[in-house]
Amino acid sequence: MRKFEYKTLKIRVKGSVFSSVKPQSPSEIDRLLNSWGSDGWELVNTERVSWRDYSTEDMLFFLKREI
């Protein structure tokens, strides 16, 4: 039977001027996902997370790899 492990990445894609966490550019996100991909991780899903005022948005990236 095949077994997998899973990882969830939270990446800021839109930031508020009041937030200390700066949003990641598309090229930075590509670099990060390619780095995980070279270690055998496969992106299987994404989900957008907005905060109350919608001025800050994060993306959750769900990854898996066979173990």
PLY file of the C-alpha trace (Angstrom):
ply
format ascii 1.0
element vertex 67
property float x
property float y
property float z
element edge 66
property int vertex1
property int vertex2
end_header
0.00 0.00 0.00
1.31 3.46 -0.91
1.79 5.96 1.91
1.99 9.73 1.73
3.01 12.59 3.94
1.42 16.02 3.69
2.54 19.60 4.17
0.60 22.87 4.33
2.28 26.15 3.40
0.70 29.50 4.28
1.88 32.30 1.99
0.83 35.95 2.22
-0.38 37.14 -1.21
-1.93 40.46 -0.22
-0.91 42.54 2.75
-2.23 45.41 4.79
-0.09 48.46 5.49
-0.56 47.53 9.17
0.87 44.03 8.72
4.52 43.27 9.41
4.38 40.29 7.02
4.93 41.39 3.43
3.16 39.63 0.54
5.14 37.28 -1.70
5.47 38.07 -5.40
4.40 35.45 -7.98
8.07 34.79 -8.82
8.87 34.22 -5.12
5.96 31.79 -4.85
7.19 29.96 -7.98
10.68 29.71 -6.51
9.32 28.34 -3.23
7.03 25.76 -4.88
9.79 24.67 -7.28
12.10 24.17 -4.31
9.55 21.93 -2.59
8.89 20.16 -5.91
12.57 19.31 -6.33
12.33 17.58 -2.93
9.50 15.38 -4.21
6.50 17.41 -2.99
3.50 17.72 -5.32
1.00 20.58 -5.10
-2.48 19.05 -4.75
-4.71 21.99 -3.81
-4.85 25.65 -2.79
-7.27 27.68 -0.71
-7.57 31.43 -0.23
-7.89 32.74 3.33
-9.11 36.32 3.86
-9.14 38.13 7.14
-12.06 40.17 8.47
-11.31 43.38 6.62
-10.25 41.62 3.37
-7.10 43.78 3.30
-4.91 40.76 4.05
-5.04 37.51 2.14
-3.07 34.32 2.57
-3.03 31.28 0.34
-2.78 27.80 1.76
-0.83 25.44 -0.47
-1.39 21.73 0.21
1.46 19.42 -0.82
2.00 15.68 -0.65
4.77 13.21 -1.38
5.08 9.46 -1.26
7.04 8.01 1.63
0 1
1 2
2 3
3 4
4 5
5 6
6 7
7 8
8 9
9 10
10 11
11 12
12 13
13 14
14 15
15 16
16 17
17 18
18 19
19 20
20 21
21 22
22 23
23 24
24 25
25 26
26 27
27 28
28 29
29 30
30 31
31 32
32 33
33 34
34 35
35 36
36 37
37 38
38 39
39 40
40 41
41 42
42 43
43 44
44 45
45 46
46 47
47 48
48 49
49 50
50 51
51 52
52 53
53 54
54 55
55 56
56 57
57 58
58 59
59 60
60 61
61 62
62 63
63 64
64 65
65 66
